Amino acid sequence: MYDDNPTLVGIQKKIDESRQGEAFYPEQAREAEESSRHFYIESYGCQMNFSDSEIVASILSEAGYRPTRALEKADLILINTCSIREKAEETVRKRLRIFDKAKEQRPGTLVGVLGCMAERLKSQFLEEEKLVDLVVGPDAYRDLPKLISSAEDGDKGINVFLSREETYADISPLRLDSNGVTAFISIMRGCDNMCSFCVVPFTRGRERSRNAFSIVAEAAGLLDRGYREVTLLGQNVDSYKWENPETGEPVTFAQLLEMVAGVSPELRVRFSTSHPKDITDEVLYTMARHENICNYIHLPVQSGNSRILELMNRTYDREWYMSKVRRIYEVIPDCAISSDIITGFCSETEEEHQDTLSMIEFARYSMSYMFFYSERPGTLAARKFEDDIPMKVKKRRLQEVIRLQTQISYQHNLQDIGKTFKVLIEGDSKRSGEDFKGRNSQNKMVVFPKAKGLKPGDYCYVKINEATSATLKGAIVEG
């Protein structure tokens, strides 16, 4: 498979060597002595935050801590935070007040804030609110054991330094709340795009890509442990670029995608998120070549209007984005595309809002993450533009977007009735223990009656006979 590409040959030769570093899996030692110290962690925001929490869990496990779901049992309480929207920050503040009461019931318990809010609001947490003992940014998790020790001695533990090199490539994540079937693999950190509305470049730093050997090794290790699907994560996975220090050859995202897909045909591969400007034909053709690379692309548009896109510094206009959507459907006809959409951005007119609605209809998104604009301190938009759209208007436009997307999603799913999909069983349906749930290649949730001999982690074929805007329902058939 790799004979025609010297870069991929070099990576393949490193798999066995790299996998030696994954011989110890922290979750194998999850059941520890009663005398062990315990940590409790909550995560908010993007998938990257949840992935980071698994890195934190691994670091703490090595330091002698064990995870617990019981807040009252924790010696260390952590909250991994998001600064993308104001509502997320409000939620974190409420949780911190609850944690403060838990500290009163269990003297000596430490509370820490991790992630994007830690970097952005470090002084407020430590000085004004006095609710936390630790403040640790996304690139400082290795420092946690030392910071905990400092906090136990009565000092505040703080490290929000943003690194240009940290990727945590050598850390095997402890899979928290895992279903044992699907897992995230972080392939890069940070973002260089500087969208005017986004705080991520300021809270997570510049882009840096992880060693390709370690990514492939992590995927292979997960397969060995029974996982059947991995999602490659990054703020912008398509800008992944790592240079092999032995050969000097660059590894692009398309090459990495092919390498991970080559681990096993039994291992499904997804990825998120893609910036429209960076997803290439090479990526699309790689997806089309491999059955186990899922036919699903998350392609955030944010707005359907060219003027607003320019204010957002998205580096493309309406027509260019539409041409990219056409290209995806041309190369991968059955691909599902999802999106992120912001309503009520600075100075957005009703006509420009209508452009966003028409974009949803054009692109036929299978689903979208939809929000009204929330000004973030420190961003270019906060410095340059007036947040001049009334909240009432923002929310009304958001409801119009949600209503249309729900209709499009329903139409999208209705077209699947009568089709048969290969589904990876993830576990029991939330509504009935008599049904399984799983996803097809297009990332659509499928619910179907259980069949004897099947279990989570198995593949089966399901013929769809019913659909809602969010779920496909069917029955198992012969493949």
C-alpha positions, -999 to +999 in steps of 0.1 A: +000+000+000+029+024+009+055+013-016+050+044-039+055+069-011+089+070+007+075+092+034+048+067+043+073+039+041+094+057+067+065+061+090+054+024+085+088+012+096+084+032+128+051+018+139+063-012+159+090+009+175+066+036+185+040+013+198+064+001+224+057+033+243+020+023+245+026-009+264+011+005+296-025+016+294-036+037+324-072+024+323-059-011+330-051+001+365-083+020+370-093-001+400-069+011+427-065+008+464-089+027+487-060+047+499-053+063+465-060+099+460-088+106+436-095+133+410-128+144+395-129+162+361-156+179+341-150+190+305-168+217+285-166+230+249-150+213+219-139+178+214-103+189+218-111+198+254-124+163+261-093+149+245-071+171+266-089+158+297-078+123+288-042+136+286-046+152+320-061+120+334-031+100+322-006+125+338-025+124+371-026+086+370+011+085+367+013+108+397-008+084+418-043+098+413-073+077+403-104+090+385-137+091+404-173+100+393-181+110+429-175+146+436-176+141+474-148+115+471-123+137+452-091+151+466-087+171+434-115+187+414-108+200+379-129+217+353-116+219+317-130+251+303-141+268+271-140+305+262-157+303+228-190+318+241-200+338+271-226+312+281-198+285+285-179+308+309-211+315+329-216+277+333-180+273+346-184+300+372-216+283+385-198+250+387-169+266+406-193+279+433-206+243+437-171+230+439-163+256+466-191+241+487-176+207+482-143+219+495-160+229+527-173+194+532-139+179+525-111+201+538-079+198+519-096+193+485-080+213+457-099+229+428-083+237+395-093+254+363-078+240+331-080+250+294-090+281+276-106+300+304-076+293+326-054+312+301-078+340+296-090+347+331-061+336+353-059+367+374-097+368+380-097+332+392-068+336+415-072+371+429-108+383+425-129+352+429-106+331+451-124+300+440-095+280+427-061+267+438-048+258+404-049+276+370-034+255+342-034+264+305-037+239+276+001+236+271+011+232+308-006+199+318+028+181+323+034+206+351+003+195+370+020+173+396+044+201+406+016+227+407-005+204+429+024+201+453+027+238+454-010+242+461-009+217+489+019+238+505-004+268+505+008+285+473-013+291+442-004+267+413-004+286+380+011+279+346-006+293+315+025+295+293+017+289+256+042+266+240+053+265+204+063+228+207+040+210+231+019+183+215+018+156+242+028+131+216+044+107+241+014+105+265-011+077+261-045+092+271-066+076+298-099+071+280-125+087+304-161+076+301-151+056+271-175+032+253-145+011+243-154+015+206-147+051+196-118+074+206-102+108+198-066+113+187-052+148+189-030+153+159-022+190+162-027+220+186-033+257+182-045+278+153-030+303+130-061+315+112-070+345+134-107+346+126-119+380+140-145+364+163-124+336+177-104+336+209-087+302+202-054+316+189-050+336+221-059+307+244-043+278+226-014+294+208+001+288+173-003+257+152+021+228+158+017+193+144+023+161+163+048+135+153+031+113+127+048+081+141+031+086+174-003+092+159-002+060+139+010+042+169-018+055+190-043+044+164-028+009+162-028+006+200-064+015+202-072-011+176-053-037+197-075-028+227-108-033+208-115+002+196-129+004+161-131+041+153-108+070+158-114+107+152-083+128+143-087+161+161-073+196+156-085+232+155-077+228+117-067+193+109-062+201+072-033+224+080-014+194+096+022+194+084+050+175+101+085+170+089+102+136+093+135+145+110+152+115+096+143+121+059+133+158+059+102+148+040+070+167+050+039+147+059+007+163+049-028+157+063-038+136+033-007+114+038-014+111+075-050+102+068-039+074+045-014+061+070-040+059+098-065+043+074-038+017+066-036+005+102-065-018+095-096-019+073-115-027+106-106+007+120-128+036+109-113+070+106-129+104+110-115+139+114-125+173+126-124+203+121-116+213+085-111+250+075-125+254+040-094+271+028-072+241+036-091+210+026-075+198-006-084+175-035-056+152-022-076+148+010-109+142-009-093+116-032-077+098-001-112+096+014-126+082-018-099+055-020-105+041+015-138+025+026-128+029+062-123+067+060-158+080+067-177+100+042-183+130+064-167+164+065-173+192+091-168+223+070-177+254+090-191+283+069-199+307+098-218+330+074-232+328+039-225+364+031-192+375+015-190+409+033-196+393+067-170+365+059-145+393+051-152+409+085-148+375+101-114+372+083-124+338+070-102+342+039-129+330+014-161+344+000-195+329-006-188+318-042-155+302-032-171+282-004-199+271-027-173+258-052-156+238-024-189+222-015-195+213-051-161+198-053-167+176-023-199+162-037-182+157-071-154+136-056-175+119-029-211+119-040-225+104-008-205+126+015-223+143+044-212+178+052-219+196+085-212+232+095-208+259+121-230+290+118-230+323+136-260+347+135-260+384+143-223+391+137-213+428+138-233+449+113-251+419+097-282+430+078-313+411+072-303+406+036-270+392+047-287+369+071-308+356+042-276+347+025-268+324+054-302+307+051-297+302+014-263+287+020-278+261+043-302+251+015-274+251-011-249+230+009-276+206+022-258+203+055-267+170+073-265+190+106-250+222+120-237+237+152-256+270+154-250+300+177-257+337+179-226+359+180-210+363+214-182+390+216-150+376+231-126+401+248-093+403+231-104+392+197-100+414+165-138+418+163-140+431+199-113+456+192-124+468+157-162+463+154-192+473+173-214+445+186-244+463+173-270+437+166-297+436+194-299+403+213-335+400+203-326+401+167-296+377+171-319+351+188-346+355+162-321+350+134-307+320+152-342+304+155-347+309+118-314+291+111-322+263+135-357+259+120-343+257+084-315+233+094-339+210+111-360+209+080-329+202+058-316+175+082-350+158+081-351+159+043-315+146+043-325+117+065-357+109+046-336+103+015-319+075+034-351+055+038-347+022+019-309+024+019-286+000+037-256+012+056-227-004+073-230+006+110-205+004+138-224-006+170-215+018+198-238+005+226-274+005+237-299+030+226-307+057+251-344+050+249-344+012+250-322-016+261-337-037+234-320-015+207-285-008+196-272+025+184-243+032+161-232+055+133-229+051+096-201+065+075-220+098+071-219+103+109-256+097+113-270+080+144-288+048+135-310+029+160-321-007+154-332-038+173-305-060+188-296-093+172-281-123+189-244-126+187-237-089+181-221-066+206-206-030+207-176-028+185-191-051+158-201-039+123-234-048+109-256-038+080-288-019+087-316-011+063-333+022+071-371+022+073-378+054+093-362+088+099-364+119+121-343+150+118-317+136+141-319+098+138-322+070+114-341+038+124-339+004+108-333-033+110-303-055+106-300-072+072-274-095+055-244-075+042 
